[in-house]
Amino acid sequence: MFKYLPIILIIFAMALISVGVFLMSQSIGFVVTGGLVALLAYLIAPKGDDR
């Protein structure tokens, strides 16, 4: 459980940010959600040369 805790907290925080922006403006909410999903993909993607 503790191995996955950081990613769970990141996804939870992104969800809260997305909901907050959607409450202000729906169109901007889609843009922010797309940016957060792209950021999550960057964070999860393997980096470096693992030989």
Secondary structure, 3 states (H helix, E strand, C coil): CCCCHHHHHHHHHHHHHHHHHHHHCHHHHHHHHHHHHHHHHHHHCCCCCCC
